């Protein structure tokens, strides 16, 4: 997900397709992998901030997991 990476270049080839995908950003201001951490919030759609100390710990935080579960199980449009 680095700027200019092959992955992001490929995603940008069909930006219109991304408009059909609902994106929820889940981020922490203490992230040392995504710099600056606030760059995670530049996507369209809802954003959820959690004060988790490290990026990898987001995968274990109960509040984050509860939100992910809620998003994945809610009915689609």
C-alpha positions as CSV (number, residue, x, y, z in Angstrom):
1,X,0.0,0.0,0.0
2,X,3.0,2.3,-0.5
3,X,2.3,5.3,-2.7
4,X,3.3,4.4,-6.3
5,X,3.2,0.6,-5.5
6,X,2.1,-1.9,-8.1
7,X,-0.9,-2.8,-5.9
8,X,-2.2,0.8,-5.7
9,X,-1.4,1.4,-9.4
10,X,-3.5,-1.7,-10.2
11,X,-6.4,-0.5,-8.0
12,X,-6.3,2.9,-9.7
13,X,-6.8,1.4,-13.2
14,X,-10.5,1.0,-12.6
15,X,-11.4,3.7,-10.0
16,X,-15.1,3.6,-11.0
17,X,-15.3,0.0,-9.8
18,X,-14.1,1.1,-6.4
19,X,-17.1,3.5,-6.1
20,X,-19.4,0.4,-5.8
21,X,-17.5,-0.9,-2.8
22,X,-18.4,0.4,0.7
23,X,-15.2,1.1,2.6
24,X,-14.9,1.6,6.4
25,X,-11.6,2.9,7.6
26,X,-10.4,1.5,10.9
27,X,-7.3,3.2,12.2
28,X,-5.2,4.2,15.2
29,X,-3.4,7.5,15.8
30,X,-0.5,5.5,17.3
31,X,0.2,3.6,14.0
32,X,3.9,3.4,13.1
33,X,3.3,1.4,9.9
34,X,0.9,3.9,8.2
35,X,2.5,7.3,8.2
36,X,1.0,9.7,8.9
37,X,-1.7,7.7,10.7
38,X,-4.3,10.2,9.6
39,X,-3.7,9.3,6.0
40,X,-6.0,6.4,6.6
41,X,-9.0,8.7,6.9
42,X,-8.8,10.1,3.4
43,X,-11.0,7.4,1.9
44,X,-14.7,8.0,1.3
45,X,-17.0,6.3,3.8
46,X,-17.1,6.0,7.5
47,X,-14.0,6.1,9.6
48,X,-13.5,4.6,13.1
49,X,-10.6,5.6,15.3
50,X,-9.3,3.3,18.0
51,X,-6.6,4.2,20.5
52,X,-4.6,1.0,20.0
53,X,-0.9,1.3,20.7
54,X,0.5,-0.6,17.7
55,X,-0.8,-1.5,14.2
56,X,-0.6,-5.3,14.7
57,X,-2.6,-5.0,17.9
58,X,-5.6,-3.8,15.9
59,X,-6.1,-7.5,15.0
60,X,-6.6,-8.4,18.7
61,X,-8.5,-5.5,20.0
62,X,-12.1,-6.6,21.0
63,X,-13.6,-3.2,20.0
64,X,-12.1,-3.4,16.5
65,X,-13.2,-7.0,16.1
66,X,-16.7,-6.2,17.2
67,X,-16.9,-3.4,14.6
68,X,-15.5,-5.6,11.9
69,X,-18.1,-8.3,12.8
70,X,-20.9,-5.8,12.8
71,X,-19.8,-4.4,9.3
72,X,-19.5,-7.8,7.8
73,X,-22.8,-9.2,9.1
74,X,-25.0,-6.2,8.4
75,X,-27.3,-6.6,5.4
76,X,-26.2,-5.0,2.1
77,X,-28.1,-2.4,0.2
